């Protein structure tokens, strides 16, 4: 895929020889894959009942609504960020630029 900026938008050629089409915006979706929290034993996932992943928390909040965690004695919640990012042993010694915003979003949903 090739794109060039012109005329206040983008001309995009999706395959060589197919010509170009004009678009107002281009969204680059790089994709991601959540890590398996069970591989990070030091955090207690799968061992301690109050340890969950952000994805699981979000799913529960969507299914059960704002009161999804009312049955648990949650006075303070800790978010551990950068799990899976900034891990040079796994070839990811960089910030994913997702964790911080995601944690703030989940905190607002819990409030």
C-alpha positions as CSV (number, residue, x, y, z in Angstrom):
1,X,0.0,0.0,0.0
2,X,1.3,3.4,-0.8
3,X,-0.1,6.8,0.2
4,X,0.8,10.4,-0.7
5,X,-0.6,13.5,0.8
6,X,-2.1,16.1,-1.5
7,X,-5.1,18.4,-2.0
8,X,-6.0,18.3,1.7
9,X,-6.3,14.5,1.8
10,X,-4.5,11.4,0.7
11,X,-4.2,9.5,-2.6
12,X,-3.9,5.8,-1.8
13,X,-2.8,2.9,-4.1
14,X,-3.7,-0.4,-2.4
15,X,-1.9,-2.6,-4.9
16,X,0.6,-1.8,-7.6
17,X,-1.2,-1.1,-10.9
18,X,-4.6,-0.6,-9.4
19,X,-4.5,3.2,-9.5
20,X,-5.1,5.6,-6.7
21,X,-8.2,6.6,-4.8
22,X,-8.7,9.8,-2.8
23,X,-9.5,9.7,0.9
24,X,-9.9,12.5,3.5
25,X,-8.1,10.5,6.1
26,X,-6.0,7.4,6.5
27,X,-6.1,5.3,9.7
28,X,-3.0,3.3,10.3
29,X,-3.9,0.3,12.5
30,X,-0.7,-1.3,13.6
31,X,-2.5,-4.0,15.7
32,X,-1.5,-5.5,19.0
33,X,-1.8,-8.7,20.8
34,X,-2.5,-8.8,24.6
35,X,0.1,-10.7,26.6
36,X,-0.9,-13.8,28.5
37,X,-1.0,-12.6,32.1
38,X,-0.3,-16.1,33.3
39,X,3.3,-15.8,32.0
40,X,3.9,-12.9,34.5
41,X,3.7,-14.8,37.7
42,X,5.2,-12.1,39.8
43,X,1.9,-10.2,39.7
44,X,-0.2,-13.0,41.1
45,X,-2.6,-13.3,38.2
46,X,-4.4,-16.7,38.4
47,X,-3.3,-17.1,42.0
48,X,-4.7,-14.1,43.8
49,X,-8.5,-13.6,43.3
50,X,-8.4,-9.8,43.2
51,X,-5.8,-9.7,40.3
52,X,-7.3,-9.2,36.9
53,X,-6.3,-7.9,33.5
54,X,-7.6,-4.6,32.1
55,X,-9.3,-6.5,29.3
56,X,-11.2,-8.7,31.8
57,X,-12.1,-5.7,33.9
58,X,-13.4,-3.9,30.8
59,X,-15.5,-6.9,29.7
60,X,-17.0,-7.3,33.1
61,X,-17.9,-3.6,33.3
62,X,-19.5,-3.7,29.9
63,X,-21.5,-6.9,30.7
64,X,-22.6,-6.0,34.3
65,X,-22.5,-2.2,34.2
66,X,-21.3,0.4,36.6
67,X,-21.9,-1.8,39.7
68,X,-20.0,-4.8,38.4
69,X,-17.6,-4.7,41.4
70,X,-20.0,-3.7,44.1
71,X,-19.7,-7.2,45.7
72,X,-16.0,-6.7,46.3
73,X,-14.5,-4.6,49.1
74,X,-12.7,-2.2,46.7
75,X,-11.6,0.9,48.5
76,X,-8.3,1.3,46.6
77,X,-7.3,-0.1,43.2
78,X,-3.8,-0.3,41.8
79,X,-3.1,-0.4,38.1
80,X,0.2,-2.0,37.1
81,X,1.2,-0.6,33.8
82,X,3.8,-1.4,31.1
83,X,3.4,-5.2,31.6
84,X,4.6,-6.6,28.3
85,X,6.0,-3.3,27.2
86,X,9.5,-2.0,28.1
87,X,10.6,-5.6,28.2
88,X,14.0,-5.9,26.5
89,X,14.1,-9.6,27.1
90,X,11.0,-10.0,24.9
91,X,12.3,-7.6,22.3
92,X,10.0,-4.8,23.3
93,X,12.2,-2.2,25.1
94,X,9.9,0.6,24.1
95,X,6.7,2.2,25.5
96,X,3.6,1.0,23.8
97,X,1.9,4.4,24.4
98,X,-1.4,2.6,25.3
99,X,-1.1,1.5,28.9
100,X,-1.4,5.0,30.6
101,X,-4.5,6.1,28.7
102,X,-6.1,2.6,29.1
103,X,-5.6,2.7,32.9
104,X,-7.1,6.1,33.2
105,X,-10.1,5.1,31.1
106,X,-10.6,2.0,33.3
107,X,-10.2,4.0,36.5
108,X,-12.9,6.4,35.3
109,X,-15.2,3.5,34.6
110,X,-14.7,2.1,38.1
111,X,-15.3,5.4,39.8
